[in-house]
Amino acid sequence: MMTAKTHETEITVDRDVPLVRICREFDAAPGKVFRAHADPGLVARWLGPRRHQMRIDHYDCRTGGSYRYALLSDGNEFGFHGCFHEVRPGELIVQTFTYDGEPDGVALERIVFTDLGDGRTRLTSTSLVDSFAARDAFVAGGMQAGVRESYERLDEVLAGAS
């Protein structure tokens, strides 16, 4: 297994708008980081905490596409689905995100891949929900630890992916 440098994941909860912003740098070019978000085989290798197994029902990362996947562990299944509203390879993904356990709760997510030069990328993900209560429940549900662990796993995938 290759060892990858792990960068700090910055998670910011906005005081004025019900959103969460996540910033993280990766030691890989934007096209490679984007591919790890768009290719279902790669997504399954890093998204979610290690204790979960991922099942992808469908994952069509293109403008107008959609996705559905489930995280499985200890006999439990946590399903998620959404639509890709705008996809620009190596630059941007705009998508919706819904947890099956909260079917009325939809987040609008914008993921920007910024080229930092020298084969490095800054990923900025912004998730907007419809209320502060929904945002706070999202954060209280362990999202921060899961995001950090997922991005550590993504470092490993990027170090080994060609």
Backbone torsions as a table, in degrees:
resi	resn	phi	psi	omega
1	MET	NA	135.0	178.3
2	MET	-80.7	146.0	176.8
3	THR	-95.6	132.6	-179.5
4	ALA	-115.2	145.6	174.9
5	LYS	-70.9	133.7	179.0
6	THR	-103.0	127.7	177.1
7	HIS	-98.0	160.4	178.5
8	GLU	-70.6	137.4	175.1
9	THR	-99.0	121.3	-179.7
10	GLU	-100.1	121.5	179.9
11	ILE	-117.8	121.2	-177.0
12	THR	-119.3	130.7	175.3
13	VAL	-103.2	118.3	-177.5
14	ASP	-72.2	137.8	-179.8
15	ARG	-80.6	-26.2	-172.6
16	ASP	-102.1	-20.5	-176.1
17	VAL	-132.5	141.2	-178.2
18	PRO	-76.2	71.2	179.8
19	LEU	-136.9	160.9	174.6
20	VAL	-124.1	131.8	177.8
21	ARG	-116.1	132.4	179.9
22	ILE	-121.0	128.1	176.5
23	CYS	-123.2	138.0	-177.7
24	ARG	-156.5	136.6	175.1
25	GLU	-99.1	147.3	178.9
26	PHE	-129.7	146.0	177.8
27	ASP	-88.4	60.7	178.6
28	ALA	-158.0	152.4	-179.8
29	ALA	-67.7	155.3	-178.8
30	PRO	-53.6	-39.7	-180.0
31	GLY	-61.5	-37.0	179.9
32	LYS	-72.2	-41.4	178.6
33	VAL	-67.1	-40.6	176.5
34	PHE	-60.5	-48.0	-179.1
35	ARG	-56.6	-37.9	178.7
36	ALA	-65.9	-20.2	175.9
37	HIS	-92.6	-20.3	-173.5
38	ALA	-103.7	-26.5	-177.2
39	ASP	-89.8	114.7	-175.5
40	PRO	-58.4	-32.3	177.7
41	GLY	-64.3	-36.2	177.1
42	LEU	-78.5	-41.1	178.5
43	VAL	-54.3	-43.0	-177.8
44	ALA	-64.4	-20.6	-178.6
45	ARG	-85.5	-16.4	-176.0
46	TRP	-131.1	-23.5	-172.9
47	LEU	-77.8	122.4	178.9
48	GLY	101.6	160.1	178.3
49	PRO	-63.5	152.8	-178.4
50	ARG	-58.5	-30.1	-176.5
51	ARG	-67.8	-14.3	-179.8
52	HIS	-100.6	149.0	170.2
53	GLN	-102.5	146.3	-178.9
54	MET	-110.4	136.9	171.7
55	ARG	-119.6	122.2	177.7
56	ILE	-99.5	118.5	177.6
57	ASP	-79.9	-43.8	169.3
58	HIS	-160.9	152.9	-176.3
59	TYR	-156.9	98.9	-175.6
60	ASP	-119.9	83.0	-174.3
61	CYS	-81.5	85.3	175.2
62	ARG	-152.7	159.3	176.9
63	THR	-56.1	123.0	-177.3
64	GLY	91.0	-4.8	179.6
65	GLY	-82.3	-179.0	179.9
66	SER	-147.5	173.9	178.8
67	TYR	-149.3	158.2	168.5
68	ARG	-154.6	130.4	176.4
69	TYR	-145.2	166.1	178.0
70	ALA	-135.6	142.5	171.6
71	LEU	-99.9	131.3	-174.0
72	LEU	-122.1	134.8	172.5
73	SER	-167.0	143.3	175.9
74	ASP	49.7	39.2	179.0
75	GLY	78.2	1.7	179.0
76	ASN	-101.7	151.1	177.3
77	GLU	-131.0	128.6	179.2
78	PHE	-119.8	107.7	-175.2
79	GLY	-96.4	149.0	-180.0
80	PHE	-140.4	145.8	178.0
81	HIS	-152.2	164.8	178.6
82	GLY	179.1	-176.2	-179.5
83	CYS	-124.5	146.6	174.4
84	PHE	-93.3	115.0	-177.3
85	HIS	-88.4	-36.8	178.5
86	GLU	-148.8	128.0	178.2
87	VAL	-131.6	121.9	175.4
88	ARG	-124.6	105.5	-175.3
89	PRO	-49.4	130.2	178.5
90	GLY	77.4	-2.0	-175.0
91	GLU	-126.4	-50.0	-165.4
92	LEU	-155.8	141.7	167.4
93	ILE	-132.8	124.8	172.3
94	VAL	-115.8	124.0	-174.9
95	GLN	-146.4	162.8	168.2
96	THR	-97.8	160.2	-178.1
97	PHE	-144.3	123.3	178.3
98	THR	-132.6	132.3	172.6
99	TYR	-88.7	130.3	-177.8
100	ASP	-56.3	-30.6	-179.8
101	GLY	-71.2	-13.8	177.4
102	GLU	-133.9	68.1	-171.3
103	PRO	-62.1	-20.1	177.8
104	ASP	-87.5	-8.9	-178.4
105	GLY	-95.5	113.3	-179.8
106	VAL	-121.6	129.0	174.1
107	ALA	-101.9	143.0	171.2
108	LEU	-100.9	121.5	-175.5
109	GLU	-116.2	139.0	177.7
110	ARG	-127.5	118.4	-179.0
111	ILE	-114.2	119.4	-178.5
112	VAL	-111.7	133.0	179.0
113	PHE	-108.4	108.7	-176.3
114	THR	-104.4	126.8	178.7
115	ASP	-75.3	118.7	178.6
116	LEU	-96.8	0.2	-175.7
117	GLY	81.9	169.1	178.9
118	ASP	52.9	33.4	177.6
119	GLY	69.1	29.6	-179.8
120	ARG	-121.5	153.5	-177.2
121	THR	-135.6	140.2	167.7
122	ARG	-103.9	124.4	175.4
123	LEU	-100.1	129.1	174.6
124	THR	-123.6	117.3	-179.3
125	SER	-115.2	126.1	178.4
126	THR	-118.7	124.9	178.2
127	SER	-115.5	119.9	-179.8
128	LEU	-110.8	129.4	177.2
129	VAL	-119.4	176.2	-171.6
130	ASP	-86.7	-5.1	179.5
131	SER	-156.7	158.2	176.0
132	PHE	-65.8	-35.7	179.1
133	ALA	-62.6	-42.4	178.8
134	ALA	-65.8	-42.2	178.7
135	ARG	-62.0	-45.6	-178.1
136	ASP	-66.6	-36.1	176.7
137	ALA	-66.3	-39.6	177.8
138	PHE	-59.4	-46.8	-179.5
139	VAL	-69.2	-41.5	-178.4
140	ALA	-67.5	-19.3	-177.9
141	GLY	-78.3	13.6	177.4
142	GLY	90.7	12.1	-176.8
143	MET	-57.5	-38.2	-175.5
144	GLN	-63.6	-47.2	179.0
145	ALA	-65.2	-39.4	179.0
146	GLY	-64.9	-40.5	178.4
147	VAL	-64.7	-46.9	-179.2
148	ARG	-60.6	-44.6	179.8
149	GLU	-66.3	-40.3	177.7
150	SER	-59.8	-44.5	-178.8
151	TYR	-70.2	-29.6	171.9
152	GLU	-65.0	-41.3	176.8
153	ARG	-65.1	-38.2	177.8
154	LEU	-63.4	-39.2	174.4
155	ASP	-54.0	-43.8	-179.3
156	GLU	-65.0	-43.6	178.6
157	VAL	-62.5	-45.3	-179.3
158	LEU	-64.3	-35.6	179.0
159	ALA	-67.7	-28.3	-177.6
160	GLY	-102.7	-15.9	-177.1
161	ALA	-83.3	147.6	178.1
162	SER	-102.7	NA	NA
